[in-house]
Amino acid sequence: MNGPIHKVRILQVEDNELDAELVLSELDDDGLDYEVRLVDDEPAYVAALDEFRPDIILSDLSMPHFSGERALELLRARNTETPFIFISATLGEEAAIEALRSGATDYILKQNTARLASAVRRALREADELKARARAEQELIRAQRFESLALLAGGLSHDLRNLLQPLLLAGDTLEDYADDPRLARLGALVRDCGRRGLEMVSSMLSFARGARRAEQVKLGALTDALKLLLQGSVPRTVQMGIEVYDPDVAFEGNHTELQQCLLNLCLNAIQAMPEGGSLRIDTAQVTLADDFFSDDESIVPGRYLRISVIDTGAGMPPEVLQRLFEPFFTTKETGTGLGLLSCKRIVASHGGLMRVRSRVGEGTQFHLYLPLGAMDDEAGDMPVLEHHLQGEAERVLVVVEEATQLSLLVDTLDTYGYQAGASQSGTAALQWIEAHGVPDLVVMDADMNLFTGVRTLAALLEHGYRGAVLLLARPDAPPNLDELPELQHLYLIEKPIQSRTLLKKVREALEATTPAKA
């Protein structure tokens, strides 16, 4: 046990005070920091379990009004893994073996207590490891449940967004018929319903992406956690090895998600070897060239961390390999068909990619490639998640008429941790501010027709907005800013827009305006 954060709570079941003092003197000599409660009957013992909540129990075997066997039975009936050590002068070899079978952690003879302190420390350490593993397993179970829900929510939200786009466009169009009040009211109703629906869809997409935050993941910590989680899951017939080329290698990512991914792959590998075999987790640093990437992948050459999960199991035929990442496709009787899809999504969210090699009778290899270091500035339309581009839940109002472009911009900002509001017209933007308050930043298209970007910006300033503005403009048609009051933080971004360029400019604008808000 490494540095407990509180005194070790020892519940001592003993009717002889002198024997109790001799036991504690061994712990004193070892320097263990503890507090103790002494009991010698069942009512006091049960009360101590509830009130004192011991970290470990040291019990005599036989007492006039109680017994160690009964104490152990009461403890295990509570489904607790609290360590229980017998300390007795009469415990024979057969009785000791039976005690261990009944759930005792260890046994010590009163006439030879020299190893008592080391037995107590080992039992406490093992109990801590067991609790840590249980917490990690529960965390992964919750993560897997949310992952399944997120996949469904993500697919549904995209479908809903496609259905809502015509409503958003039709609402503004109908509202332009000011000479017909009924059409204008209908347009406002359609537009508001579409806007509310779009906000709901944005919330669903944020949930589907898990609102993930980048953190520093150390390779050694990741593999140590995986080893702990796999304890008890690897049968004796499977030989497992983990090769870590440098435990101090760190990269930006999400520790829990990657842990879930690797655990899923390892458990699949174990299930593929019912007769036994070999499971290896290898790690290496590799450099990927342009020709490594397939046509449907963003070409981002550079340094990558490769994590390989390799088994010697049954392998997979080509027809299974082709459908491996299809939603709900599974070859298991009780499988969901979402595990490997979840792994692929996790790796992709880290800007990485997966490769699978498998042949019937020769086993399977899953290779995960995670980027290390900075990548090229304009590599691909959707960027790799980078910590310095991450938002901190700042509210960004996006005002763009074209529905597809609006959806892409909002999705990108949501992915990077911003709270993005969507408006397809200047009037909708003003209504958004009236409903939600002044945002931290406005991203606006300068080429809007119904209510131009310049007019919208002037109206926003009249409503009290004093933050930064990112104006999206065509290079051959710059906006006329003469009618605007002077803006301290106005940034022009040429269309078409690169996602990384937008995200960098968003961070620059927010950081520039932070002192003004302080």
N, C-alpha and C positions, 0 to 999 in steps of 0.2 A: 504494500500500500504506500503510495507516494504522496507524502504531505497531506494528511486529511485536513479538511477545512473546519472540523470540530473535534472535540474529544471523542474518543471511541466509547460508545455506550455498551457496557458489559453487564449482562444479566447473569448473576451467579446463583445457581440452584444448589444449595448446600445447607445442611443442618448443623454442621460443626464449624463454629466460628474460627477456631484455630486453623483448621484445614483451609478455610477460605482465605485467611491472612497469609498462609504459606504460598498459596497459588498466586495471590496478588503481588507478593514480594518478588516472585520471578519476573513478573511484568514490570515492576518498578526497576529492577536491576537492568532490564533491557531498555528502559527509557520510554516506554510506551505511555502516551498521554491519554488517560482514560477517566471515566466516571463509572461507578458501579452501583448496582442495586442487588441486595441479597434477599432471596426468598427461599422458603422451605416447605410450602404447601401449594396445592393447586389453585385456590382462589387468588392468593397473592401473585402467583406466576401468571395467571390469565390477565389479571389487572395490570401487571408490569408490561406484558406484551402490548396492551392497548395504550397505556399511558407513557411508559418509558421508551417504547419503540427501540429495542436494543439493536446494535450492529452485530453482536455476536452473543452466543449463549454458552456458558461453561457450566456443566451439570455433573453432579455426583450421580452414581447409578442407583443406589438404594438409600432411602430415608424412611424414618418412621411413618410419616404421614403423606409421602409422595414418592415417586420413582422417576428416574431419568427416562425410562422408556415411555412413560405417560407424558412427560414434558416434550419429548421429541414428537410423539403422536399428535399432541395438540398443536405444535408448531407447524408441522407439515400439512395438517388439515386446513390451515389458513392459506395454502398455496404460496407460501413465501420461501425464498431461497436463503434466508438468514442462516449463517454458519452455526453449527451446533457441535460442540466438542465435549465428549465424555471425559471426566477426570475421576477415576475410581481406583480404589485399592484392590478390588475383587474382580475386576474385569478379566476373564480368561480369553484365550485365543478364539474359541468358538463364539463366545458372547460378543467379542469385538467385531468379528466378521458379520454377525447378524445385525449388530448396531449400524455398521456401514451400509448394509443392504437396506436397512430401514430408513436411511437418509441422513445418518450422522456424517459430519464432515471429517472427524478424526477422533482418536481416543488417546488419552495420556494416563499413565499409571502414577498414582500419588507418590509412590516411592522412587519415581524417576521423572521429575518434572523439568529436566534440563532442556528439553526441546519444546517446552510449552510456548515460550515467547515466539519462536520461529513458526510454530504451527498456527498460532493466532494471527501473526502477520500474513502468512501465506493464505489462510482462510479469508481474511479481510480483502486481500488483493484479488483473489479469485472471485469473491462476491462482487467487488467493484467492476471487474471485467465482465461478469455475467450481466450486471445491470446495464452497463454501457452497450453491450451487444443487444440486449432487449430493447433499449431505447432506439438504437440504430435500426433494428428490424421494424419497429413500429413506425418510425419515420419513413422508411422505404415503402411500407404497406400503404401509408397515407399518400405518399408521393405517387405510387402506382395507380391508386384510385383516382387521384386528381388528374393524372396523365390521361387515363381513359376518358374521363369527363371532358378534359381539355381538347382531346382530338375530336370528339363529337361536337363540342361547342365551336371549335374552329371551323369545321366543315359547314355547320349550320349557319354561322355568322356570315360566311362568304356568300352563301345562297341568299340570305336575307338582304345583304347589301345590294346584290344584283336586282332584287325585286324592288328595293326602295329607290334606286336611282331614277326610274321614270317618274315616281311621285315627286321627288325633289325638283326635277326639271319642270313637270307639269304645273306644280303649285305656283312657282314664280311666273310662269306664262299666263295662267288664268288670272292671277292677281293684277296683271297689267291692264285687264279690261275694266278700267275704272268707271266707264260709262254704264256698266251693267253691275249693280251692287251684288246681285246673286252670284255671278261668276267670280267677283272679287272675293266674296266671303268663302265660296267654295275653294278658290285658290289658296286662301290663307289657311283653311282647314286642312287641305291636302298637304300644303307645305309644312305645317306644324306637325302633322302626323308623321310625315317623312323624316322631319328633323328629329323628333323624339325616337323614332325607330332607328335612325342612324346613330344616335347616342347610345341606345341599347346595344346595337351591333358592335360599336366601338368598345363598350364594356366587355362584351363577350370575347372579342379578340384579345383584349388585355388579359382576361382570365385564361384564354387558350394559350397565350404565350407565357403565362405563369408570372408575369411582372418580375422577371428575373433580374438580378443585380450581379454584376461582375465582382469577383473577389480573386485574391491570389490563391491559386491551388498549387500545393507542393506535391510533386510526384510521389515522394516517399510517404507522405501522409495519406495520399489516395490509396496506394497499394497496401499500407498497413491497415487501413479501415476495411479494405476488401478482404484481407486475410482474416481479420477478426470476424467479419460477417459470415465467411465461409466455414468457420470452425463448426464442426458438427454436421455440416452438409456434405462434406467430401467423404465418400465411403472408403473403407480400407483398400478396396480393389483399385482405387484411382490414385495415381501418384501425381501430386500437384507441386509445381515449382513456379516461383515468381522471380524474374530477373529484372532488377532495377539498375539501369546504367548510371544514374545520378539522382539520388533521393532529394537533392536540394534544387533540382530544376523546377522553376515556378512559371506559371502562365495564368492568364486571366480566364476565368470560367466560373462554373458553379459546381462546387464539390459534391453536393448531394445528388445532383442530376447525373454527373459522371459516375459516381459510386453506384447509383441505380442501374445505369447502363451496363457497367462492367459486371455487376452481380447477375443481371439478367442473362448476359452472354455466358457466364461461367456455369450458372445453373442449367442452361440449355445444353451446354457441353457435357455436364455430368449425366444428364438424362439420356444423352446420345451414347453413353458407354455403360449400359446395364451389366455387361460382363467384365467391366474394368478397363483400364487404359491409362493414358497420360493426359494431364491438363497442364498447359504452360501458359503463363502470362509474361510475355517479353516486351521490353521497352527499348526504344532507340531514338536517336535524333537523325532525321533524314532531310535531304534537300530535294524538293520536288521541282521538276522542270515543266515547261509549258505543255509538252506532249504527254504528261501523266494524266491530265484532266480530260474527261469525256466532253462531248459536245453540249450536254445539258448542264455542265458545271461551270461556275465562274472560274476563269483561269487566274489563279493567285499563286504564282511560284514563290518559293522561299523555303525557310526552315520550318519543319514540322516535327512534332512529337508523335511517334508511332507507337501505339499500344496494341499488341496482338494477343488474341485469345485463341489458343491452338489446342485442338483435341485430336485423339486418335480413334474417334468413334466411327459410327456407321457411315458417315458422309451423306451427301444429298445428290439425287439425280438431277440432270439439267432442268427438267420440267418443274421441280420444286424450287430450284435456284431462281428461275425466271419470275416466280410469283412470291418470292421471299418477303418483300416489303409491301405486299398488297394488304389493305385494311381487312381484318377479320379472316385472313387466310391462315390456316394452321393445320399441322399434321398430327396434333395431339388431341386426344379424346376430350380433355378438359381445358384446352387452350382457348385464349380469347382472340388470338391473331393480331394483338396490338403490341406485344412486347418488342419485337424487332423494329416495327414502325416507330415505336417510342424511342428506341436506341438511335435510329437514324435521325429522328427529329432533334434529339439532344445534341448529337454530334454536329448537325447542320447549324443549330443555334449558336454553336461555338465557332462557326466559320470553318468547320472541318468537313471531312468526308470519310466514307467507309468503303472498304473493298472486301469481298468475300471470295474465298477459294475453297471448293469442296469437290470431292470425288467419292463415289460409292466405294466403301471398303478402305478408304485412305484417310478419312477424317475431314475436319473442317477448320478453316482459318478465318477469323474475323480480324481485319486490320483497321484500326481507328487512327486517323491522321488529324491532329489538332495543331493549329498554327502557333508558332513561336516567333515573337518579335513583330516589328512593323511590316505591313504589306504595302504594295504599290498604292499610290494615292487614288487612282481612278480605276481600280480593278473591279469591274462589274457594276451592274445597276443597283443591286441590293448589297450593302456593305457588310463586312465582318464586324460583329459587335466589338467595340473598343471602349475601354474604360473611360478614356478622356473625352469621348463623345457622349457618354451617358448623361441623361437628365436626372434631376432630383425632384421629380413630380411637379415641375413648373408648368403652369397652364399656358398653352400656346393656342391661339385662335387662328385657324386656317380658313382663308376666304378665297375660294376658287370656284368658278362656275362649272367647269368641265368635270363631270362626276367621276370619271375614271382617275384623272389626275388627283382630284381631291381625295379619293379613297387611298391612293398610293402614298400621298403625303401624310395623311393621318395615320396610316398603318406604320410607316417608317418612324414617325415621332412616338407613337405608342410603344413600338418595339424597344426604343431607346430610353424608356422611362419617363416620357413627358405625358401630361394630361392634355390630349389634343382635342379641341372642339372644332367642329366642321360647320361651315356656312357656305352656301352656294350663291349668295348674293350679298350686296352691301346692306340691304334692309334686314336680311337674316342675321348678319353680323351684329347690327345694332340691337336687335332683339336678343341675341345671345348675351351681349353685355348687360342688358337690362335684367336678364334672368339670372346670370351667373356672376356678374361683377366684372371689373376690369381685369383682363388677362395680363400675364407677365411679358408676353411677346405676341406680335401679330405677323403672320405670313400671308401675303396678299398678292393675288394676280393683278397685274396692271392692265390686262386686256379684257376686263369684264365689259359686257355690253349693256345690260339693263341698268346697272348702277356702277359707273366706272370706278377703277381702283383709286384714282385721285379723289373723286367725289366721296367715296366711302371713307378714305383716310381723313379727309376734312371733317366729315361727320363724326368719326371716332374721336378726333381731337376736341370737337365741341362737347362730346360726352365725357371729357376728362381724361382720356388716355394720353399718357406721357412716356410710355415705354418705347422700346425699339421696334422698328418696322423693317421686315424683309420684303422688298417689292420684287416680284418675279416679272421680268420684262423681256421682250424680244430685242435682240441687239440691233435690228434694223428699224425698230419703232420704239425708241425710248419714250417714257411717259412725260407729259408736260407737268412740271412741278411748280409752275409760276403761281398757280392759284392757291398753293398750300402755304400755311404759316411755316416758319423755319423749324426744321426738325433736327435735333442734336444727334439722333441715332437713326439714320436712314441708310439702309444697305440695299443696293441693287444687285440682283442675281440674274444672270442671263439664262434664258430658256434655250434648249431643253435642259432640265436640271439633273445634275448628278446627286444621288442621295448623300454621299459623303461630303460633297461641297455644301449642301444644305445644312447638314448636321454640324459641320465645323462653323458655319456662319451663325447658326443658332446659338452655339456655345459662346462664340465671340460677342454676339450682341447681348446676351444675358449677362455675361461677365462685365461688359462695358457699362451696363445700366445698374448693376448691383450697388455701387457706391451712391448713386443718386437716390436709391430707395432706402438706404440705411439711415 
